[in-house]
């Protein structure tokens, strides 16, 4: 699909590698994280698990950057999970730091994390041949196995770069910190037998991994990644684990005492059990689908779920944000299992969709076996089969708010309880079964006549990361949530609250999806009316479609702009804005909800108006121009000395000017050339120091 192509080029390749050690400060709710990063390589990490996210979270947080690093740059990728990307300045080796803060909507309560970075030198090994042959040297003729062997032999963090292509490999043992980075999730493919980490951190990004993880001797199968060490960090970023055959697509329960951060990744048609197992799991924007193939090779491994804490480890934490678990079968111990521990195990699920899963025969979809505290916020749990939705064991408590539990075929029993558990509603939930076991709140909505239309053949397109399910167009659900418990975005990253019923008042919807009153929408950096931005800053144009009326309909998608240079349109063939008028792309509308982000950088200053419409008459003419939605953007020249375009002048800008000294300016408006003589020099840096917006050129809060 064109959409997948556009999105894969929108999201830049980045590298994730972090080692977290959390120290909580009394009363301040501030954590300290120590991470190790390779020089001049982007890495990502998360505040979730570092702050109060490691405890049951009554209300969602919205994170922001509080202080910026001195020797690098940081951007926030996910406000809900607090996922950030850090990159040091080229050639820098040493220490750096920044901080994030998180605020609960309307409460003024602040939490956060201070991140201290050890930036080290790194060596890159490039894979140059697709066959799994070895001569013991990673040179111009380097297989993936040879690259791993070389990285293991060199102390410190090393990077293995894999260009586009299909590469064969075998079971790889990682003994030193390694980053494995493909060119693109849609273009780099590894076919092998998984990884074994021996006390070493592992990061994998920007690739698709498939393979047969069966072994000839017991155990019958092995997982995608086996951790045989303790207290390590394993991270996946933009990774697809597709059509794996063996048990446990990721992590077994045995020896897996470690932390995981999984972001913008998917698990498709995986084997016989657990996808994520660990004692601290943070996952955002992931999809788990078509798992639990079953068969004789699964007979010895029936005690695992899609996501589970390490059995009997203390404490255990699962943070699941903006993700989808759907169409999984033969999952004997449920989808999400929190095993008992000596200390409270916590589970936070926000903006999640659990849809059309079956085969749970020894428990429930969400199982909390003991000493578990959970919060389910703005999540949608529908059309699951063969078991209760929740099971709570001794001393476990789960709170539900703003969530949908509808038409789960479980005998009319949404909640199964043991002797002394508690499932408590905070209100504004939607139930179709009036089951007293769920402790319904008076403000909950119970409507057995609720009418809806779920697409039973819904399937997540490979690598699209669009967790879309037809939304509930029902009056009690739309604009029916309690805003105090509502996250700032929904599962698709649409802003909350929105005026879904077009009554002039914006209020959050119940469930994971925020319904738009408009069928078409267009945003500029999340603004839907007017935005002022300088020309050096990032500009993203987001188009959104939210309708069932046009499903399976061929259509022309028109995305265009009025600019100071004339008319421009987005051309899907070149993935760029081109002068003139034309159809952006033609495709069948196959999903009821659609979101696509298009970069719009490089335009000169002036007034712009961006438009979006869909035309179902396939003739190359925009017949629906009158119904186009639009957003206005005024691009102004960047401030002199504001080299990174963030509207502040601080040490980050001075560092960028110094890095470019003795080079030609990019033009008359280059903010690094303060004296406008055409060359960036040390004098420009000295002049800009005098223009810093805060004393001593300290970094400014955004």
Secondary structure, 3 states (H helix, E strand, C coil): CHHHHHHHHHCCCCCCCCCCCCEECCCCCEEEEEEEEECCCCEEEECCCCCHHHCCCCCCEEEEEEECCCCEEEEEEECCCCEEEEEECCCCCEEEEEEEEEEECCCCCEEEEEEEEEEECCEEEEECCCCCCCCCCCCCCCCHHHHHHHHHHCCCCEEEEECCEEEECCCEEECCCEEEEECCCCCEEEECCCEEECCCCEEEEEEEEECCCECCCCCCECCCEEECCEEEEEEEEEEEEECCCCCCCCCCCCCCEEEEEEECCEEECCCCCCCEEECEEEEECCEEECCCCCCHHHCCCCCCCCEEECCCCCCCEEEEECCEEECCCCCCCCCEEECCCCCCEEEEEECCEEECCCCCCCCCCEEECCCEEEEEECCEEECCECCCCEEECCCCEEEEECCEEECCECCCCCEEECCCCEEEECCCCEECCCCHHHCCCCCCEECCCCCCCCCCCCCCCCCCCCCCCCCCCCCCCCCCCCHHHCCCECCCCCECCECCCCCCCCECCCCCCCCCCCCEEEEECCECCEEEEECCCCCEEEEEEECCCCCCEEEEEEEEEEECCEEEEEECCCCEEEECCCCCEEEEECCCEEEEEEECCCCCCEEEEEEEEEECCCCCCCCCHHHCEEEEEEEECCCCCCCCCCCCCCHHHHHHHHHCCCEECCCCCCCCCCCCCCEECHHHHHHHHCCCCCHHHCCCCC
